Amino acid sequence: MLIDVHAHLLTEGMLNRHEFWGPFMKVQGLTVGHFSLGTKQPAKAATDAEAQANILARMSHASRRKLMAERGVDKLVMSTPSHCFMYWAGDFANEYARICNDELSAFCRADPDHFDFWCHANLADPQNATREIERAVTQLGAKGVCVGGANFNGLEAHDERLFPVWEKLTQLDVPIMVHGFNQSIYWGEKHTDDKFETTSIVGDCVDETLFFWYLICGGALDVFPTLKTYITHAGGMAVFQLGRLSELNRAMAPDSRNKRPLLEYMQNFYFDLDVHAPGLRRGVAEVVGADRLLYGTNFGGAYDHGDLTEGLGLSTHDRERIRSGNAIELLKLSVPASANRVLTP
C-alpha cells in the first residue's frame, strides 16, 4: 500500500475569497496579493477564467484518482498550498483557515477511501489557531495541522506564545506537518526583488530547517514531550546538517533552552525521502531510520521521481513502513482491512 502525505488541494471555494489577497488563479499563475507564482514562466492560459478552470480540472476527484492509479498511490493526505497560508493577511487569515478546512473536509468526505487532510490554522494568531485546530480535528476529521516553517508574520516558531498551539496538538494527539512558504508574498510590490523565486525554491528548505532548530532550541519539546512533527522535503537541510546542529547547539547557542542533547529529540520528528537522487535518499534513510520516515512527494506538483523507496537497499518491512505503515500509525488513518501493510517486525 502507498500513502502520499504531501499533496496540496485548491477547490473553487478556496479561490477568489478576498478582493486583494484572493487567492486568484490568473494567466500569470497563482496570485496572492501582489505576488504571482512563476511570473517569468510562459502563460499557460489565454484568460484568467481558463487558468482557473485548468487548475480545478487537475484537482478534481476523478483527475486525482487517475494520476494516483498511474503512480500506484492508494491514499493522499492533502493540505492548503503554502502560497495561500495567509499569515500576513490580518483578520482574513482566520477566516481563510476556516474556509480551507471546510473545503478540504468536504472534498475528503466525498471519497474517504482515497483522501484525508491536514488542516490549516493561522499561527500568527495562536488563540484563534488553537480553536480552529480543535474544530478541524474533532468536527471535520483533520489528521493534523500543516504549518509554514520558521515564522508566522514575524512570530517565530520558538516563541512561547505558540505553546497553547503545541499544547492543543498534544491533547488531540495529532502531528504537525511543516512546509515552508514564499516569504516574498508579504513583501508587497517588492516581491519582484525575490530573484529566481529564491524564497520558495531555497527558502522552503530554510524554513523547514529553522522550524526543527527553533522547536528544539525553544524548549517546546521539553514542555510537550509527545509533540510529533513531520518535516517535508527530507527535513529541508536539518538531516543533512544534523551533526553540525547537534554539536553547536550547546557550544555556540548558549541561549538555547533545550534540556537534553539535540539528537535525543529526533524521536519527535518524522521526515520523508523527497530529495532528488537515490544516494541522498539512502543517506536520509540511514540517518533517520525507517521508523521515522513517511512517503511524501508534493503529489501532482513539479516533478515525479518514481518510487522513492526503490533502490535504497531497504528490507520489505522497512519499505512498507515508509510507504504506508508509519503514516497509518501517526495519522490514525483508516484503510481497507485487506490492505497489505507491515506495522511490526
N, C-alpha and C positions, 0 to 999 in steps of 0.2 A: 504494500500500500504506500502511496506517496501523498503527503500533505505539505503544501507550499504555504508557509505562514507569512510570506511577504508579497502581498498583492494590493493594488490600490483600486478604488472604485470611485467613479463620478456618475451620478444619476442626474436626470433632468431637474429634480428637486434640489440638487446641491448647487446648481448654476443660477446666475442672474439674481442673487438674493439681496444684493446691496448696490445702490446706484454707483458707488465708487469702487468698493472692494470686490464686487462681483460675487464669486469668480465668474469670468466670462470665457467662453471658448470662441476665439476670433481667428481670422485669417492668419495673423502673426503668431498664433499659439495661445496656450492657456494664459489668461491675463488676470492679474490681481492688482488692483490699484494702477500705479504707473508701470508695474513690472509685467513683461511678457516673456514667457519661457522660449528660448531658442529664437530670438528675434532676427538673428543673422542667417537663419536657415531659409531655403526657398519656401514660399507659401504652398500649402498642401490642399488649399480650397480656394474657390473663387469668391465666396462670400462668408460672412460670419455664420449665417444660418447653415451653410453647407459644412463648415468646420465643426459646428456643434453636432449636427446630425452624424457626421463621421465618427466623432469620439463616442457618442452614445450608442452607435451601432456596434462598436468594438466592446462596449461594456454590457451589452445585453446578456441575459441568462444563456440564450442559445449560442451566442458568439463565444462566450467564455467556456461553456461546456465543450464546444467543438475544439477549441485550442487545448483545453485540458485533456481531451481524449487523444489528440495528436501527440502530446508530451507525456502521457501516462500519469497525469495528476488526478487524484481522486477527490481531493478537497482543497479549497482555497480559504485562507483566513485573511480578510481584506481590511484596509484602513483608508482613512482620508488621505489624499495626496498631500505630500509635505508642503507643497507650494501654497496650500489652502489652510494652513494651521491657524491663521488669523490672530496670533498672539498680540500683534501690533495694532489691532483694529478696534480697540476700546470696547464699548458695550456690545457691539456687533459680534465680538469674539465669543461671548457667552451664548448669544442667540445662534450663532453658526454651529457651535458644538452640538446644541440640541437638534438642529436641522440635520447635521451629518449622522448623528446616532439614530434618529428616526428613519432616515433614508437607508442607512446600512442595515438596520434591523429588518425593515420591510423587504429589502432585496433578499436577505438571507432566509427569512420566513417562507418565501415563495419556493425555496429549494434547499431545505436544511441538510439534505444528504451531501450536497456539494459545496455549501458556503457557510462560513462563520465570519465573525468580525471582531476587530479591535475597536473599542470606542475612541472618540475624540473628546478632549476636555481642554478648556482654556487655562493652562497652568500659569498664565500671567495674573490670574485671579484665583488663588488657591482655594478660597472658601467656595466659590461657585464651582470650581473644578471638582472638589470633593463631592458636592451634591450631585453633579452631573454624572460622575463615575458611578456613584451608588445607583442612580436611576438607570443608567445604561446596563449595568451588570445585573441588577436584581429584577428589573422590569422588562428590559429589551433583549437580554441574552448575550451581552458582550462578554468576551472571553478574557479581556484585559484592556489596557489603555495604550495607545500609541502616542508618544511624546517626541518633541523635536530637538533634543540634544542639549547643547550647552546652556542656552538661556531662553527665557520666555519674556520677551520685551524688556530685557535687562535684568530680570530676576533669574539669577544663576542657579544651577542645579544643586549646589552645595548649601544654599540658603535655608536656614531653619524655618523660614516662613512656609516652605514646601512640606514640612514634616506632617501636617494634617493630611496631605495627599498620600504620602507614603503610609501613614497610619491606616487610612481607609483601605488602601490596597491590601495591606496585610490582614485587616479584618475580613475583607471579602475573599482573601486567598486567591488573588488574580495577579498576573505579572504585568510588567511594563514592557512595551516594545519601543526601542529608541531608533529614530530615523531622522538624520539631520535635515536641514532645510536651507533654502537660499536666504542668507542674511540680507542680501541686497534688496529683497522685497520691500523692506521698510526704509530704504534709503530715499524714497520719493523719486523725483525726477533724476536724481544722481545714480539711479540703479544702473544706468549705462556705463558708469565707471567700473562696473564689475567685469573686467576684461576676461574674455574667454570663458564666461559662465563659471568663474572660479569658486564663488561661494556655494555653488551646488556640487560641481564635479570634484573639487578638493574639499570644500567646506563641509559637505555632509560627513565625510570621514573624520574631519577635525572635530565637529560637533559630537559625534558618537564617541570619540576617544575622550573628549572632555567630560562627557556625562559619566563615563566609567571612573575617571580620575576624581571628579567632583563628588560623586556619590560616596566614594570610599573616604577621600580626604575630609569631607564634611562631617563624617561620623554617623551618617544616616544608617549604615548597616550595623552599627553597634546598638543604636536605639531600636532598629527594626530588623533583627537578625534573620527573619524569614522572608524579607522582601526579595522578590526574584525579578531579574531584568534580562531581556533578550536584546542584544545589540546587533543590528543587521550589518551588511557589508563586511562580514567577518570581524566585527568589532571595530570598524574604522581602522585605526592604527594601534589600538590597545594591545592586541595579541602579538603583533609584530614587534612592539617595543615593550613587552611585558617585563623583561629583565631590567631594562632601564627604569621603568616606572617603579618597580619593586625596590631596587637598590637606592634610588634617590628620594623615595617617599620620606624617609627619615633624615637622610644625610643632607638634603637640600631643601626640604619643605618642613621646617620646624613648626609651622603654624597648622600643619595637618592634625586633624582631631581623631583619626582612626586609632583604636586601642590595640589592634593586632597588626602583625605584618601584612602587607598588601596582598600577598599571594593567598593568604588564608580566607580572603573574601571571594575567591574565584568560584566557590560553591554557590554563590548568589547570582551568578551570571550564566547566560546561555549566548551562544554565537551561532552563526551559520557559515556556510562554505562559499559565500558569494564573492569569490575572487577569481581572477581570470586565467589561472594556469593550474594544472593538476599538481605541480610541485608545491605551489603555495597552499593549495587545499590540503595536501598531505601534511605540510607543516602545521597548519591550524589544527587538523585532527590530532596530530601527535601532541601538541602543546595543551590543547583544551581537553581532549578526551571525548570519546563518542557519547558519553552520558550527558554532556553539556552542549551538544550541537543539535540545531534544528535545520530544516530544509527551507531555505528562502531564496528567491531568485529575482524579485521585482517582476513577477509574472506578467507577461504581456508587454513588458517595457522595452528598453532599447536594445536588449541583447538576449541571446539564448545560447548556453554552453552545454546543452545536453545534460545527462545525469551527473550531478555534481559529486556523487559518491563513487563514481566509476573510476577504476584505475588507481585507487589510493591504497590498495593493499589491505582494505578493511575486511573483517570477517563478515559473514552473512548476518550474524546477530547485530554487529555494530552498524552495518549499513541500514538495517531495518529500524534500529533505534533512531538514527538520524533522519531517515526518510519518513517516519511516522510515529514510532513509539514514544519518543520524548515529547513531541507535540501533544499527543493524546493525553499523556500524564500531566504535563504542565498546564495545558489549557482546558483540561477535563472535557475533551471533545467526544461527541457521540459519533460512533462509526458502526457500520453494519457488523453484526455478530460474526459473519463469515469472513470478515477481513483478515488477511494474513499479516499478523503483526507479532513482533518479538518484544516482550516487555521485561523479561527476566532472563538471566543467563541460564 
